[in-house]
Amino acid sequence: MTLITIDRVSRFFNDPKRKSAVKALDDISLKVGRNEFLCLLGPSGCGKSTLLNMIAGFDKPTSGTVSVGGQLVSAPGSDRGFVFQQPTLMPWLTIWENVAFHLTMRGMDKRESRDKAQRFIDMVRLTGFENHFPSELSGGMNQRVGIARALLMNPEVILMDEPFGALDEQTRMEMHGELVRIWRESQSTIVFVTHGIDESLALGTHVAVMSARPGRIRELIEVDLPRPRDPTGPQFNDYKRHILSLLRPEETLGVAA
Ligand SMILES: Nc1ncnc2c1ncn2[C@@H]1O[C@H](COP(=O)(O)OP(=O)(O)OP(=O)(O)O)[C@@H](O)[C@H]1O
């Protein structure tokens, strides 16, 4: 069942200094089904974040439409949780207060919001760190707090913009395993921006490969690999080779010539 529909979306940004317009996205159409894990993959500047921001309602298409759950997106809403590249936690609040931030902002009683936050603190495996402050946790742990905060609102879809980009390789791989477990447990739909081919293949049920600016969808690939995925396995490498050929068509032609 389709949850997100991106229909013929283009986005131009005005560049007043150069008196020109930047075409960031060109006629993008894409459907994301409920419970899917879609990775938006492409080179730097191809418009991945711009597309994600439109699903979030932070930005609007120049033409075309984005809808979530059959509703046209025109502004941010609690049906869409967002996890940023940096965890964006409030350093003066404890972990549980950060996770429960949106509830307390809405005036929910402290005890009730603490109880609600606990389920998600447990889910991201931070039990025991409830009263710590962000500065006392590692980068990966803080990113888990950001994920718990997004999950708490029980959104239809979780939007993630390169959330593990700042982590070391080993922690990133550990976070991949955790995120897949959380995605399954919470039965959520995830749209995840990355420029890592391995990362997209480790996580996604689908990978939308985008071309360099102006961003277009080169191919939507369904990833039919068992989990946990083996990044050294032959099938994984077949997918990787295919994605590389989509991302570097000019270079491939150059080599062939
Ligand atoms: N607010 C803005 N004003 C002007 N140009 C913008 C704006 N936001 C994005 N762009 C341009 O749109 C294009 C796409 O940017 P975007 O950040 O979406 O790419 P990206 O694929 O997410 O890149 P990265 O992987 O480096 O984060 C870029 O050329 C960028 O300069």
Ligand as a Chemical Component Dictionary entry (heavy atoms), coordinates in Angstrom:
data_LIG
# 
_chem_comp.id                   LIG 
_chem_comp.type                 NON-POLYMER 
_chem_comp.pdbx_formal_charge   0 
_chem_comp.three_letter_code    LIG 
# 
loop_
_chem_comp_atom.comp_id 
_chem_comp_atom.atom_id 
_chem_comp_atom.alt_atom_id 
_chem_comp_atom.type_symbol 
_chem_comp_atom.charge 
_chem_comp_atom.model_Cartn_x 
_chem_comp_atom.model_Cartn_y 
_chem_comp_atom.model_Cartn_z 
_chem_comp_atom.pdbx_ordinal 
LIG N1  N1  N 0 18.179 26.899 0.056  1  
LIG C1  C1  C 0 18.884 26.756 -1.065 2  
LIG N2  N2  N 0 19.177 27.828 -1.844 3  
LIG C2  C2  C 0 19.865 27.672 -2.982 4  
LIG N3  N3  N 0 20.315 26.491 -3.470 5  
LIG C3  C3  C 0 20.062 25.404 -2.737 6  
LIG C4  C4  C 0 19.336 25.462 -1.497 7  
LIG N4  N4  N 0 19.228 24.212 -0.995 8  
LIG C5  C5  C 0 19.864 23.413 -1.874 9  
LIG N5  N5  N 0 20.350 24.106 -2.905 10 
LIG C6  C6  C 0 21.070 23.555 -4.070 11 
LIG O1  O1  O 0 20.326 22.456 -4.555 12 
LIG C7  C7  C 0 21.194 21.395 -4.906 13 
LIG C8  C8  C 0 20.811 20.147 -4.127 14 
LIG O2  O2  O 0 21.152 20.332 -2.747 15 
LIG P1  P1  P 0 20.900 19.197 -1.653 16 
LIG O3  O3  O 0 21.416 19.713 -0.362 17 
LIG O4  O4  O 0 19.491 18.773 -1.705 18 
LIG O5  O5  O 0 21.828 18.012 -2.193 19 
LIG P2  P2  P 0 22.274 16.659 -1.479 20 
LIG O6  O6  O 0 22.192 15.605 -2.514 21 
LIG O7  O7  O 0 21.507 16.457 -0.233 22 
LIG O8  O8  O 0 23.803 16.978 -1.132 23 
LIG P3  P3  P 0 24.754 16.419 0.057  24 
LIG O9  O9  O 0 24.860 14.926 -0.128 25 
LIG O10 O10 O 0 26.062 17.116 -0.218 26 
LIG O11 O11 O 0 24.125 16.820 1.354  27 
LIG C9  C9  C 0 22.615 21.884 -4.636 28 
LIG O12 O12 O 0 23.158 22.354 -5.837 29 
LIG C10 C10 C 0 22.427 23.012 -3.668 30 
LIG O13 O13 O 0 23.437 23.983 -3.834 31 
# 
loop_
_chem_comp_bond.comp_id 
_chem_comp_bond.atom_id_1 
_chem_comp_bond.atom_id_2 
_chem_comp_bond.value_order 
_chem_comp_bond.pdbx_ordinal 
LIG N1  C1  SING 1  
LIG C1  N2  SING 2  
LIG C1  C4  DOUB 3  
LIG N2  C2  DOUB 4  
LIG C2  N3  SING 5  
LIG N3  C3  DOUB 6  
LIG C3  C4  SING 7  
LIG C3  N5  SING 8  
LIG C4  N4  SING 9  
LIG N4  C5  DOUB 10 
LIG C5  N5  SING 11 
LIG N5  C6  SING 12 
LIG C6  O1  SING 13 
LIG C6  C10 SING 14 
LIG O1  C7  SING 15 
LIG C7  C8  SING 16 
LIG C7  C9  SING 17 
LIG C8  O2  SING 18 
LIG O2  P1  SING 19 
LIG P1  O3  DOUB 20 
LIG P1  O4  SING 21 
LIG P1  O5  SING 22 
LIG O5  P2  SING 23 
LIG P2  O6  DOUB 24 
LIG P2  O7  SING 25 
LIG P2  O8  SING 26 
LIG O8  P3  SING 27 
LIG P3  O9  DOUB 28 
LIG P3  O10 SING 29 
LIG P3  O11 SING 30 
LIG C9  O12 SING 31 
LIG C9  C10 SING 32 
LIG C10 O13 SING 33 
# 
